[in-house]
């Protein structure tokens, strides 16, 4: 019986020491992520967007759930004109954010990225989501109106093209 107690005590000590080591790793990873985020922010302020993107990605490598790094990576990619790569970063931020203001900013920036990528329907949807989270944002409301106009123009152009194709086919049949 005494041997069983000793084995149980040794087992508990080993198990708890592994858990403590895991917590230390997690804390160290969080510190590394914060350090890389700060480094990325300094590079971003110097308008070194490619280097800032690398720093933010390193921060996410240390802590994949670091919302600030995800959002800032999206901003750096956007500034570097990598609009299609920025969109998933904003989507992730919007999905994981608990603060409505942060969600609104993420959707707003996602809409801007989609506008630059000429995805006007996606931009309209993103701006609408931004306004659901922050109905008082006039800049988002303006961007929504622009996106809707561009979407309407795109749809009208497609409709005109279809009509031209149909007219051409009808003309070919008559000849």
N, C-alpha and C positions, 0 to 999 in steps of 0.2 A: 504494500500500500504506500509506503514511504517512497519507493522508487517511482511509482506512478505520479505522486505529487511533484517530485523533482522533475520528471519528464514534462509534466504539464507546465511547470514554472519556466523551464528552459524553452519550451515551445512558445509560450506567451512572450517571453523576452525576445526571442528571435523574430516572431511575427510583428511585435510592436516596433522593433528597431528598423525593420524593412519599411513599415508605414512612415516612420519618422524620416527616413532617408528619402522616401518618395515625396513627402511634403517639402523637404529641403530642395529637392530637384525642381519642384513646381515653383517655389519661391524664387529660386535662382533663374528659372526660365522667365518668370514674370519681370524680374529686374532687367534681364537681358533685353526683353521685348520693349520695356519702357526706355531703356538706354538707346536702342535702335530707333524708336519712335522719335525721341528728342533729336537724334542725329539727323534723321530724315526731315524733321521740321526745319532744322537749321539750313539744310541743303535746299529745301523748298523755298525758304525765304531768300536764298541767294539765287533763285531761279535755276537751280541745277536739278531739273525735274527727273532726268534719267537716274542720277545718283540717289535722289530722294526715293524714287520708286524701289531701287535696290534695297535701301535701308528699311523701307516699310515692309518689303517682302521678307527680309531677315527677321524683322519684329514678328511677323506672322508665322515664320518658321519656328520661333521660340514659343509663341502663344497664338495658336490658330484662331482663338475666340476673341482676339483683341479688336474690338469694334473701331476704336480710333485709328488703328493702323489700316484697317480695311477701308474706311472712309478716306483717309489721307492718301492711300495708294490710288484710289479712284480719282482724287483730285490731281495727283501728280501725273497720272496717265492722261487725264483730260488736258492738262496744260501742255503735255508733250504731244498732243493731237492724236493720241491712241484712244479714240472715242469708243470703238467696239470693245476694247479691253477694259475700259473704265466702267462700262455698263454693269457687268456682273459684280463688281466691287460695290457699286451703289445698291444693287438689288440685295446683296447680302446684308449691307448696313440697314436698309429699310426693313428687311425681314427680322433682323435680330434686335433692332433698337427698341427700347422701352419708352423712350422720351418722344413725344409727338413732334417736337421741334426738330429733333435729329432725323426722324422719319421724313418730315416735310423737306428738309434740306437734301436728304438722299434722293427722294423722288424728284425734286426740282433739278438736281444735277443729272440724274438719269435722263430726264426729259431733254435737257440741253445736249447731252451726249447723243441721244437718239435723233435730235434735230440735225446735229452735225453729220450723223450717219445717214441722213435722209429717210429715216424711219418715222414718218410723221404720225402714223396711227399710234405707234408705241409712245411717241412724245406726248401726244394728246392724253393717252391713258396715264402716263407718269405724272403729267402736270395736274390732272384731275385728282390723282391720289395725293399729291402734295397739298392741294387745296383742301382735301378732306381732313388733313392733319393740321393745316394752318390756313383757315379760310380768310385771314386778313392780309395775306401776302400779295401785294399788288404786282410785284415783278413776275410772280408765277402766273397770275391772272393774265398779264400782258403776253407772256410767253405762250400760254394756252391759246389765246386768240390768234397769235401768229401761226402756231402749229396747225390750228383748225383751218386757217386760210390756205396754208400750203397743202394740207391734206385735200381740201376741196378742189384746189387747182390741179393737184395730181390726179384726182378722180375724174375731173372734167377732161383733162388731157387724155387719159386712158379711154374715156367714153368717145372722145373725138377720133382717136386713133381707130377704135373699133368701127365707128361709122365710116371712116375713110376706107378701111379694109373691105367693109361690106359693099360700099359703093363701087370699089375697084372690081370686086368679084362679080357684081351685077353687070358692070360694064363689059367685063371679059365674056360673060355668058351671052350678051347681046351680040357681040362681034363674032 
